[in-house]
Amino acid sequence: MSPLAIGALGLAALFVLIALHVPIGIAMILVGIVGYALQTGWSPAFTLLASEPSGLLSSVDLATVPLFLLMGTFATAAGFSRDIYNAAAALFGHRRGGLAYATIGGCAAFGAVCGSSTATAATFAKAALPEMLRRGYGQGFSAATIAAGGTLKSLIPPSIVMILYAIVARTFIFDIFVAALVPALLAIALNLLAIWVVVRLNPSIAPLSEAVGMAERWQAIKTAAPVFVLLAAVFGGLYSGVFTVNEAASVAAVLSLLFAFARGRLNRASLWLGLRDTAAATAMIYMIIIGASLFAYYMTLARVPEALIALIGGLEVPPLVIIFCLLLAYLALGAVFDEIAAMLITLPFVLPIIEQLGYDAVWWGIINVVVIELGMIIPPIGIIVFILHGLAPQIGLRTIYRGVVPFIVADLVLLVLLTVFPGIALWLPNLLK
């Protein structure tokens, strides 16, 4: 049987298991081990099943995942999201679309201290959505702004998606974090531009509000000051070289815990709930990483990456055409499948193609993150859209999907820019080498 046929059978088996509601991590483990055993024997397969999870569980890099998740849990308990939003709203709320600008800025700032896009969106749905609706903002526009702000988290370090990619692609987490800084700023700018265009075309969806006094602005800024202290301590230390990524994650978790205790917003019940949710999320992520690693062994042993490289190498088309075809495939796959799972499943044989074409693995990681951002708001799945609809059932799914169209366009523009000009993502990492 040819390598491509073996790879196709493995993917088909994986999709069947997922369709039967087998968890993605378990499905990848089953297909990986069975596929490996059919090629080498059961004894080597069981040896791999014992050694690979053991190595990953002892990985220092992967330990950053629960630490950054804890930071997000404690930051939420400390009320940082509401403080950030109130400060931004006090500064910009009196402008046309000011609360929408404040929501994007607040989501971006809170995303830097929260490990999850869905958690960021859900938190701001509680903090920002009622205030926007109370001031007469359009329902679809308000929900869509929060959805777009939530997706920004994927591109703002510390991003769990970036950590997962770095682990599976065997690249440095710090390099991915540094490469994401300029694209993240560009993503924020494009989202703000989308809001500016929408409120100019339809001013009625974002009525003007009264400006607050200078004293109220200063009070809002002072209340949000601990957030900026946390950001300065953690990320200032990380990017200046004082902390490693692991140390930054540890400092972030401890500082956010101390702030939550100091503010009196963390009791025994909320602490236990936060620890339990973090443990559950960490277990799921570890299971997915173990599954992706075992699946990659199966694909590598079957020589699927080499066969794909040979096949694509015979095509007489520019590399950029191949890249855009892969991106279209990812967007199509994301319409019916979870994007993070799609990234982890396809990475073992897509990444060698990317590197063979002369592109950088760090750049491809940023591209993957932007595609995942899009998948979180593009129908028919759009997980963040579903979360917002669940939290605000009075706003229909169709209304939210109509509202996110300008932000989808903004993300598509970002994706094209990063694809055509890889230097946008690689400029800062190359500068720091």
C-alpha positions as CSV (number, residue, x, y, z in Angstrom):
1,M,0.0,0.0,0.0
2,S,1.3,3.5,-0.9
3,P,2.1,6.0,1.8
4,L,-0.6,8.3,0.6
5,A,-3.2,5.5,0.8
6,I,-2.0,4.7,4.4
7,G,-2.3,8.3,5.4
8,A,-5.8,8.6,3.8
9,L,-7.0,5.5,5.7
10,G,-5.6,6.9,9.0
11,L,-7.4,10.2,8.5
12,A,-10.6,8.4,7.5
13,A,-10.5,6.2,10.6
14,L,-9.9,9.3,12.7
15,F,-12.8,11.2,11.3
16,V,-15.1,8.2,11.8
17,L,-14.1,8.0,15.5
18,I,-14.7,11.7,15.9
19,A,-18.1,11.4,14.2
20,L,-18.9,8.7,16.8
21,H,-18.2,11.3,19.5
22,V,-14.9,9.7,20.6
23,P,-12.8,12.6,22.2
24,I,-10.3,13.9,19.7
25,G,-7.3,13.0,22.0
26,I,-8.5,9.4,22.4
27,A,-9.2,9.1,18.7
28,M,-5.7,10.2,17.7
29,I,-4.2,7.8,20.3
30,L,-6.2,4.8,18.9
31,V,-5.5,5.5,15.3
32,G,-1.8,6.3,16.0
33,I,-1.1,3.2,18.0
34,V,-3.1,0.8,15.7
35,G,-1.5,2.3,12.6
36,Y,2.0,2.1,14.2
37,A,1.4,-1.5,15.3
38,L,0.2,-2.6,11.8
39,Q,3.5,-1.4,10.4
40,T,6.0,-2.5,13.2
41,G,4.1,-4.9,15.5
42,W,2.2,-4.6,18.8
43,S,5.3,-4.8,21.1
44,P,7.0,-1.6,19.6
45,A,3.6,0.1,19.6
46,F,2.9,-0.5,23.3
47,T,6.5,0.6,24.1
48,L,5.7,3.9,22.2
49,L,2.4,4.2,24.1
50,A,4.3,4.0,27.4
51,S,7.3,6.2,26.5
52,E,5.7,9.1,24.6
53,P,3.1,10.1,27.2
54,S,5.7,9.8,29.9
55,G,8.0,12.2,28.0
56,L,5.3,14.7,27.4
57,L,4.0,14.6,30.9
58,S,7.5,15.5,32.1
59,S,7.9,18.3,29.5
60,V,8.8,21.6,31.1
61,D,7.5,23.5,28.1
62,L,4.1,21.9,28.4
63,A,3.9,22.8,32.1
64,T,3.3,26.4,31.0
65,V,-0.3,25.4,29.9
66,P,-1.8,24.9,33.4
67,L,0.1,27.9,34.8
68,F,-1.3,30.3,32.2
69,L,-4.7,28.7,32.6
70,L,-4.4,29.4,36.4
71,M,-3.4,33.0,35.6
72,G,-6.6,33.4,33.6
73,T,-8.7,31.8,36.3
74,F,-7.4,34.1,39.1
75,A,-7.5,37.2,36.9
76,T,-11.2,36.5,36.1
77,A,-11.9,36.0,39.8
78,A,-10.1,39.3,40.6
79,G,-12.5,41.1,38.3
80,F,-9.8,42.3,35.9
81,S,-12.1,42.1,32.9
82,R,-14.7,44.5,34.3
83,D,-12.0,46.9,35.5
84,I,-10.3,47.0,32.1
85,Y,-13.6,47.5,30.3
86,N,-14.7,50.3,32.7
87,A,-11.4,52.1,32.2
88,A,-11.6,51.9,28.4
89,A,-15.3,52.9,28.4
90,A,-14.5,55.9,30.6
91,L,-11.9,57.1,28.1
92,F,-13.6,56.3,24.8
93,G,-17.3,55.7,25.6
94,H,-18.4,59.2,24.6
95,R,-17.2,58.7,21.0
96,R,-19.2,57.2,18.1
97,G,-18.7,53.5,18.6
98,G,-16.7,54.2,21.7
99,L,-18.0,51.2,23.7
100,A,-17.1,49.0,20.8
101,Y,-13.6,50.4,20.7
102,A,-13.4,49.9,24.4
103,T,-14.6,46.3,24.1
104,I,-11.8,45.4,21.6
105,G,-9.2,47.2,23.7
106,G,-10.5,45.6,26.9
107,C,-10.5,42.1,25.3
108,A,-7.0,42.6,24.0
109,A,-5.7,43.7,27.4
110,F,-7.6,41.0,29.3
111,G,-6.5,38.4,26.7
112,A,-2.9,39.0,27.8
113,V,-3.8,37.7,31.3
114,C,-6.3,35.0,30.3
115,G,-5.4,31.8,28.6
116,S,-8.6,31.2,26.7
117,S,-10.4,32.9,23.8
118,T,-13.8,31.5,24.8
119,A,-13.2,32.6,28.5
120,T,-12.4,36.1,27.3
121,A,-15.5,36.3,25.1
122,A,-17.8,34.8,27.8
123,T,-16.3,37.2,30.5
124,F,-16.9,40.3,28.3
125,A,-20.4,39.1,27.4
126,K,-21.2,39.6,31.1
127,A,-19.1,42.8,31.5
128,A,-19.7,44.7,28.3
129,L,-22.8,43.4,26.5
130,P,-25.4,44.6,29.1
131,E,-23.8,48.1,29.1
132,M,-23.7,48.3,25.3
133,L,-27.3,47.3,25.0
134,R,-28.4,49.7,27.8
135,R,-26.8,52.5,25.8
136,G,-28.7,51.7,22.6
137,Y,-26.1,49.8,20.7
138,G,-27.3,47.3,18.1
139,Q,-27.7,43.8,19.3
140,G,-25.8,42.1,16.5
141,F,-23.1,44.7,16.4
142,S,-22.6,44.5,20.2
143,A,-22.4,40.7,20.2
144,A,-20.2,40.6,17.1
145,T,-17.7,43.1,18.7
146,I,-17.3,40.9,21.8
147,A,-16.9,37.8,19.5
148,A,-14.2,39.6,17.5
149,G,-12.5,40.7,20.7
150,G,-12.6,37.2,22.1
151,T,-10.8,35.8,19.0
152,L,-8.0,38.3,19.4
153,K,-6.9,36.2,22.5
154,S,-5.5,33.5,20.2
155,L,-3.0,35.9,18.7
156,I,-2.0,37.6,22.0
157,P,0.6,35.9,24.1
158,P,0.3,33.9,26.3
159,S,-1.9,31.9,23.9
160,I,-2.6,28.2,24.6
161,V,-3.0,27.7,20.8
162,M,0.6,29.0,20.3
163,I,1.9,26.7,23.1
164,L,0.2,23.7,21.6
165,Y,1.6,24.5,18.1
166,A,5.1,25.0,19.5
167,I,5.0,21.7,21.3
168,V,3.8,19.7,18.3
169,A,6.0,21.5,15.8
170,R,9.0,21.4,18.1
171,T,9.7,25.1,18.0
172,F,10.5,27.5,20.8
173,I,7.5,28.9,22.5
174,F,9.2,32.2,23.1
175,D,9.8,32.6,19.3
176,I,6.1,32.1,18.6
177,F,5.2,34.6,21.3
178,V,7.6,37.2,19.9
179,A,6.5,36.6,16.3
180,A,2.8,37.2,17.3
181,L,3.4,40.7,18.7
182,V,3.3,42.6,15.4
183,P,0.4,40.5,13.9
184,A,-1.6,41.0,17.1
185,L,-1.2,44.8,16.9
186,L,-2.2,44.6,13.2
187,A,-5.2,42.5,14.1
188,I,-6.3,45.0,16.7
189,A,-5.9,47.9,14.3
190,L,-8.0,46.1,11.6
191,N,-10.8,45.3,14.1
192,L,-10.9,48.9,15.2
193,L,-11.0,49.9,11.5
194,A,-13.9,47.5,10.9
195,I,-15.8,49.2,13.8
196,W,-15.0,52.7,12.4
197,V,-16.4,51.7,9.0
198,V,-19.5,50.1,10.4
199,V,-20.5,53.0,12.7
200,R,-19.9,55.5,9.9
201,L,-22.1,53.5,7.5
202,N,-24.8,53.0,10.1
203,P,-24.5,55.5,13.0
204,S,-27.8,54.3,14.6
205,I,-26.2,51.1,15.9
206,A,-23.7,53.1,18.0
207,P,-25.4,56.2,19.5
208,L,-23.3,58.8,21.2
209,S,-23.0,58.7,25.0
210,E,-22.3,61.4,27.5
211,A,-18.7,62.0,28.4
212,V,-17.7,61.2,32.0
213,G,-15.8,63.7,34.2
214,M,-12.0,63.6,34.5
215,A,-12.3,62.4,38.1
216,E,-14.3,59.4,37.1
217,R,-11.8,58.6,34.4
218,W,-8.9,58.7,36.8
219,Q,-10.8,56.5,39.2
220,A,-11.5,54.0,36.5
221,I,-7.8,54.0,35.5
222,K,-6.6,53.6,39.1
223,T,-9.0,50.7,39.6
224,A,-7.6,48.9,36.5
225,A,-4.0,49.7,37.5
226,P,-3.3,46.2,39.0
227,V,-3.9,44.7,35.5
228,F,-1.1,46.8,34.0
229,V,1.2,46.0,37.0
230,L,0.6,42.3,36.2
231,L,1.3,42.8,32.5
232,A,4.4,44.9,33.1
233,A,5.8,42.4,35.6
234,V,5.1,39.3,33.6
235,F,5.7,40.4,30.0
236,G,8.3,43.0,30.7
237,G,10.3,40.2,32.5
238,L,9.6,37.8,29.7
239,Y,10.6,39.9,26.7
240,S,13.5,41.6,28.5
241,G,15.1,38.1,29.1
242,V,14.7,38.2,32.9
243,F,12.2,35.4,32.9
244,T,12.0,32.3,30.7
245,V,8.5,31.4,29.4
246,N,8.0,28.9,32.3
247,E,9.1,31.4,34.9
248,A,6.9,34.0,33.4
249,A,3.9,31.6,33.6
250,S,4.7,30.9,37.3
251,V,5.0,34.5,38.2
252,A,1.8,35.3,36.3
253,A,-0.2,32.6,38.2
254,V,1.2,33.7,41.6
255,L,0.7,37.5,41.0
256,S,-2.9,37.0,39.7
257,L,-3.7,34.8,42.8
258,L,-2.3,37.5,45.1
259,F,-4.3,40.2,43.4
260,A,-7.5,38.2,43.7
261,F,-6.8,37.5,47.4
262,A,-5.9,41.2,48.1
263,R,-9.1,42.4,46.5
264,G,-11.2,40.0,48.6
265,R,-12.7,38.4,45.5
266,L,-11.4,34.9,46.0
267,N,-13.0,32.6,48.6
268,R,-12.6,28.9,49.2
269,A,-15.5,27.9,46.9
270,S,-14.2,30.0,43.9
271,L,-10.7,28.9,44.4
272,W,-11.7,25.2,44.4
273,L,-13.9,25.8,41.3
274,G,-11.0,27.6,39.5
275,L,-8.6,24.8,40.3
276,R,-11.1,22.1,39.2
277,D,-11.8,23.8,35.9
278,T,-8.1,24.4,35.3
279,A,-7.3,20.7,36.0
280,A,-10.1,19.6,33.6
281,A,-8.9,21.8,30.8
282,T,-5.2,20.8,31.4
283,A,-6.1,17.1,31.3
284,M,-8.0,17.6,28.0
285,I,-5.0,19.5,26.5
286,Y,-2.5,17.0,27.6
287,M,-4.6,14.2,26.1
288,I,-4.8,16.0,22.8
289,I,-1.0,16.6,22.7
290,I,-0.3,13.0,23.5
291,G,-2.7,11.9,20.8
292,A,-1.2,14.3,18.2
293,S,2.3,13.0,19.1
294,L,1.4,9.4,18.6
295,F,-0.5,10.1,15.4
296,A,2.5,12.0,14.1
297,Y,4.7,8.9,14.7
298,Y,2.2,6.8,12.7
299,M,2.2,9.3,9.8
300,T,6.0,9.6,9.9
301,L,6.6,5.9,9.9
302,A,4.2,5.5,6.9
303,R,6.4,8.1,5.1
304,V,3.3,10.2,4.4
305,P,5.1,13.6,4.7
306,E,7.8,12.4,2.2
307,A,5.1,11.2,-0.3
308,L,3.2,14.5,-0.1
309,I,6.4,16.5,-0.5
310,A,7.3,14.5,-3.6
311,L,3.8,14.9,-5.0
312,I,3.7,18.7,-4.4
313,G,7.3,19.0,-5.6
314,G,6.1,17.8,-9.0
315,L,3.6,20.5,-9.4
316,E,4.7,23.4,-11.5
317,V,3.1,26.2,-9.5
318,P,4.6,28.9,-7.3
319,P,4.8,28.1,-3.6
320,L,2.4,30.9,-2.7
321,V,-0.3,29.1,-4.7
322,I,0.2,25.9,-2.7
323,I,0.0,28.0,0.5
324,F,-3.3,29.6,-0.5
325,C,-4.7,26.2,-1.4
326,L,-3.8,24.9,2.0
327,L,-5.4,27.9,3.7
328,L,-8.6,27.4,1.7
329,A,-8.5,23.7,2.7
330,Y,-8.2,24.7,6.4
331,L,-11.1,27.2,6.1
332,A,-13.3,24.6,4.5
333,L,-12.3,22.0,7.0
334,G,-13.0,24.5,9.8
335,A,-16.5,24.9,8.5
336,V,-17.4,21.4,9.7
337,F,-14.5,20.6,12.2
338,D,-12.8,22.2,15.1
339,E,-9.9,24.3,13.9
340,I,-7.5,23.4,16.7
341,A,-8.1,19.7,16.2
342,A,-7.6,20.2,12.4
343,M,-4.3,21.9,13.1
344,L,-3.0,19.2,15.3
345,I,-4.2,16.4,13.0
346,T,-2.7,17.9,9.8
347,L,0.5,19.3,11.3
348,P,2.5,16.1,11.0
349,F,2.3,16.1,7.2
350,V,1.6,19.7,6.4
351,L,4.5,21.3,8.3
352,P,7.2,19.3,6.3
353,I,5.6,20.6,3.1
354,I,5.7,24.2,4.4
355,E,9.4,23.9,5.3
356,Q,10.2,22.2,2.0
357,L,8.7,25.2,0.2
358,G,11.2,27.4,2.1
359,Y,8.8,28.9,4.7
360,D,9.5,29.2,8.4
361,A,7.7,27.0,11.0
362,V,7.2,30.0,13.3
363,W,5.5,31.9,10.5
364,W,3.2,29.0,9.8
365,G,2.3,28.9,13.5
366,I,1.1,32.5,13.3
367,I,-0.8,31.7,10.1
368,N,-2.5,28.7,11.9
369,V,-3.5,31.0,14.8
370,V,-5.2,33.5,12.4
371,V,-7.0,30.6,10.7
372,I,-8.2,29.4,14.1
373,E,-9.4,33.0,14.9
374,L,-11.5,32.9,11.8
375,G,-12.9,29.5,12.6
376,M,-14.2,30.7,15.9
377,I,-16.6,33.1,14.3
378,I,-17.2,31.6,10.8
379,P,-20.5,29.6,10.4
380,P,-21.7,26.9,10.8
381,I,-19.6,26.1,13.9
382,G,-18.3,29.5,15.2
383,I,-17.9,28.3,18.8
384,I,-17.7,31.9,20.2
385,V,-20.9,32.9,18.4
386,F,-22.6,29.9,20.0
387,I,-21.3,30.9,23.4
388,L,-22.6,34.5,23.0
389,H,-25.9,33.2,21.9
390,G,-26.1,30.9,24.9
391,L,-25.3,33.8,27.3
392,A,-27.6,36.2,25.5
393,P,-30.4,34.0,24.0
394,Q,-32.4,37.1,23.1
395,I,-29.9,37.8,20.3
396,G,-30.4,35.3,17.4
397,L,-27.6,33.3,15.9
398,R,-28.3,34.8,12.5
399,T,-28.1,38.3,13.9
400,I,-24.7,37.6,15.4
401,Y,-23.4,36.0,12.3
402,R,-24.5,39.1,10.2
403,G,-22.8,41.3,12.8
404,V,-19.4,39.4,12.6
405,V,-19.1,39.8,8.8
406,P,-17.0,43.0,9.0
407,F,-14.7,41.3,11.5
408,I,-14.4,38.2,9.3
409,V,-13.3,40.5,6.5
410,A,-10.7,42.1,8.8
411,D,-9.3,38.7,9.7
412,L,-9.2,37.7,6.0
413,V,-7.2,40.9,5.2
414,L,-4.8,40.0,8.1
415,L,-4.4,36.4,6.8
416,V,-3.6,37.6,3.2
417,L,-1.1,40.2,4.5
418,L,0.7,37.7,6.6
419,T,0.7,35.1,3.8
420,V,2.0,37.5,1.1
421,F,4.4,39.2,3.5
422,P,5.9,36.7,5.9
423,G,8.3,39.4,7.2
424,I,5.4,40.9,9.2
425,A,5.6,38.0,11.6
426,L,9.3,37.2,11.3
427,W,10.7,40.7,11.5
428,L,10.8,41.0,15.3
429,P,12.1,37.4,15.9
430,N,14.9,38.0,13.4
431,L,15.7,41.4,15.0
432,L,16.1,39.8,18.4
433,K,18.4,37.0,17.2
